[in-house]
């Protein structure tokens, strides 16, 4: 059997693995990058990018419904060629994948990049298709795959996940979306706007991971205009006259196909991880330090979606960098993680920034709220629906977090994340310039509302202005 000795082995060439490589390669250490399965990262192939292409096509086609108010004639006759739309989506997807490959693994020699599935032989030895790799440090960044309950697998290709939905040349006439988190909401709403009869199901009482009841209600009302959603009961699937019968909590629907968006499974189960000399923790993932990415005090590091912690590309990038740095250093360094930021690109955007409402003490928290119905810029765009809430420490006014379901939330969420990262107060934010008319005026209104409930009011100065020294 062929053997290879390296200082660092990176398992997985997705986003986290490639970011880890970015730290390992310039260190001068001997390394190898190992990857089994498809190349091109989950984000580019079946995640962030193709889903946004679908969302854009759906949103643009959906806008035909308000063209009449602008005096645009003939909008009622607009038709969508779904086959061409899906082909365009795949063309964009292929472009993004090609860019990833051309800037990463395509330029690596066979000595540095090994294709195949790695299995642990012992804590420091991996086997890949007859090649044994002995590594001083190992980074596991093998990502995740969609969860499909075993009984559902009997329905074959009528059960779709993100691995298959973007490959559909023709969209089905009807579909049930089971699981209304980020994936389910984004794809479900897009399919509905592309002409598919969609019904959503989720066993939770809320959608999009929201736990602020006001925001959850606004999101449900807005997105519920595109397709019905049934919450609070687990869905069951049966077969009936060649179709699938989906039932939950007294609601039932007959559909052509089902999109299963129930979550994802860490790709650890086929690695003989039991031979790695580490204990498996919750959900079969080894316990690790999120500030060092180290598993216990071992030579093994985790990075990316496999952790089940922050399954987002920018977090995977940070984790890859941390793991790569520590795998090539003599001492382990801990790094402060960035302010939590998540964005659901459904319409309206659902965003979480910083602390969740469920994590805060209501008695010690000042809350600012704005409804988008009267917001001028949103009204002009025909998107004046939704709500934005900001949370601050009641005593000091320091901004703590936000939840929102609103237009252009992807931009407002970034402004808030940057502000929380800098530990700014609500009063200080109100001293920032706000143009008119812009969607950021909604944020300004929410900050004013929050500021009125803050105890420390800038020592009596005008909140909007900074006095000259």
Buried (B, 14 or more C-beta within 10 A) or exposed (E): EEEBEBBBBBBBBBBBBBBBBBBBBEBEBBBBBBBBBEBBBBBBBBBBBBBBBBBBBBBEBBBBEEBEEEEEEEEEEEEBEBEEBBEBBBEBBBEBBEEBBEEBBEEBEEEBBBBBBBBBBEBBBBBBEEBBBBBBBBBBBBBBBBBBEEEBEEBEEBBBBBBBBBEBEEBBEBBBBBBBBBBBBBBBBBBBBBBBBBBBBBBBEBBBBBEBEBBBBBBBEBBEEBBBBBBEBEBBBEEEEEBBBBBBEEBBBBBBBBBBBBEBBBBBEEBBBEBBBBEEEEEEBBEBBBEBBBBEEBBBBBBBBBBBBBBBBEBBBBBBBBBBBBBBEEEBEEBEBEBBBBBBBBBBBBBBBBBBBEEBEEEEBBBBBBBBEEBBBBEEBBBBBBBBBBBBBBEBBBBBBBBBBBBBBEBBBBBBBEBBBEEBBBBBBBBBEBEEEBBBBBBBBBBBBBBEBBEBBBEEEEBBEEEEE
